[in-house]
Amino acid sequence: MLLSLLKSASVLCLCLIFAAVALADEDTVLVKVDVQLAPGKEGSFVLEVHPSWAPLGAERFLNLVDGNGINGTPAPDISGETFWKGLRFFRVVPNFVSQFGIASKHEVSAIWREAKMKDDPVIESNKRGTIVFATSGADSRTTQMFLNFQDNANLDGMGFAPFGRVVKGLEETVDEIYSAYGERPDQSRIQDEGNRYLKKDFPNLSYIKQVQRIDSLGDEEKEKEEL
């Protein structure tokens, strides 16, 4: 009798553990990012977005992916493909970060520049492959974000809250983002002139071609087979 009760208790504990793990992971979202790394060289990476890590940051990112505006309602004139297509990785510092997120058109970036978010608490560390919204101070996040090339735990105490991580394509694509320009592109000019400035003065920058949700990593493999 006692042995039977112990076995039942063990099974119950295992069920509770698995349920807790499932609940913790059920809110994750996979997003595929297609990148033009260089002329004739393309790549892609997949992000696993964790709203539980940084709810406000994850919401903003997914709104941008889904074509929604600041209040979460459809706004294709400033979000979705309008925002992502041609988006340059304008600040790429080897062994540190790759920064992007200023829209290619001034009329779009000007709107998002004023759409500041409240800060999320830092729950997950700035590990290699995490994606994070940039910040210039308290409650100042908009659409600029970066990917960590390495573990940058020093950023944790500065308020940089990761909201996701690269689960595929880190070495093959993220590490290959063009870095020779370093920090030379002027962010103010990008805001004012968009890609017109970047294409003229920094023509080799890697850029985003497309961003979309996927249901599983297997979906990406199916896309390759169809092509």
Long-range contacts (C-beta under 8 A, 24 or more apart in sequence): 24-52, 27-51, 27-52, 29-58, 29-62, 29-213, 30-167, 30-213, 30-214, 30-215, 30-216, 30-217, 31-61, 31-62, 31-65, 31-164, 31-211, 31-212, 31-213, 31-214, 32-211, 32-212, 32-213, 32-214, 32-220, 33-208, 33-210, 33-211, 34-208, 34-209, 34-210, 34-211, 35-173, 35-177, 35-206, 35-207, 35-208, 35-209, 36-206, 36-207, 36-208, 36-209, 37-173, 37-176, 37-177, 37-178, 37-206, 38-178, 38-204, 38-206, 41-176, 42-209, 43-169, 43-172, 43-173, 43-176, 44-169, 44-173, 44-220, 45-166, 45-168, 45-169, 45-170, 45-172, 45-173, 45-174, 46-166, 46-167, 46-168, 46-169, 46-214, 46-217, 46-220, 47-131, 47-164, 47-165, 47-166, 47-167, 48-164, 48-165, 48-166, 48-167, 49-163, 49-164, 50-124, 50-163, 50-164, 50-165, 51-163, 52-123, 53-120, 53-123, 53-124, 53-161, 53-162, 53-163, 53-164, 54-120, 54-121, 54-122, 54-123, 54-124, 54-133, 54-161, 54-162, 54-163, 55-120, 56-117, 56-118, 56-119, 56-120, 56-141, 57-117, 57-120, 57-132, 57-133, 57-141, 57-161, 57-163, 58-163, 58-164, 60-117, 60-133, 60-141, 60-143, 61-131, 61-133, 61-145, 61-163, 61-164, 64-143, 64-211, 65-211, 65-212, 65-213, 66-213, 70-111, 70-112, 70-115, 77-108, 78-103, 78-108, 78-111, 78-112, 81-210, 82-108, 83-108, 83-112, 83-143, 84-208, 84-210, 84-211, 85-208, 85-209, 85-210, 86-195, 86-207, 86-208, 86-209, 87-207, 87-208, 88-185, 88-190, 88-195, 88-198, 88-202, 88-205, 88-206, 88-207, 89-177, 89-178, 89-205, 89-206, 89-207, 89-208, 90-181, 90-185, 90-187, 90-190, 90-198, 90-202, 90-205, 91-146, 91-182, 91-183, 91-185, 91-187, 92-177, 92-178, 92-179, 92-181, 92-182, 92-206, 93-149, 93-179, 93-182, 93-183, 94-149, 94-179, 95-149, 95-150, 96-148, 96-149, 96-150, 96-152, 97-146, 97-147, 97-148, 97-149, 97-152, 98-146, 98-147, 98-149, 98-174, 98-177, 98-179, 99-134, 99-144, 99-145, 99-146, 100-144, 100-145, 100-146, 100-208, 101-133, 101-134, 101-142, 101-143, 101-144, 101-145, 102-143, 102-144, 102-187, 102-190, 102-191, 102-194, 103-143, 103-194, 104-194, 104-195, 105-194, 105-195, 106-191, 106-192, 106-193, 106-194, 109-143, 109-190, 109-191, 109-194, 110-191, 112-142, 112-143, 113-142, 113-191, 114-142, 115-142, 115-143, 116-140, 116-141, 116-142, 117-141, 117-142, 119-159, 119-161, 120-161, 120-163, 121-161, 122-156, 122-157, 122-159, 122-160, 122-161, 122-162, 123-161, 124-161, 124-162, 125-151, 125-153, 125-156, 125-162, 126-151, 126-152, 126-153, 126-154, 126-155, 126-156, 126-160, 126-162, 127-151, 127-152, 127-153, 127-162, 127-165, 128-170, 129-165, 129-166, 129-170, 129-174, 130-162, 130-164, 130-165, 130-166, 131-162, 131-163, 131-164, 131-165, 131-166, 132-160, 132-161, 132-162, 132-163, 133-160, 133-161, 133-163, 134-160, 135-159, 135-160, 147-174, 149-174, 149-175, 167-217, 168-217, 168-220, 176-206, 177-206, 178-204, 178-205, 178-206, 180-204, 181-205
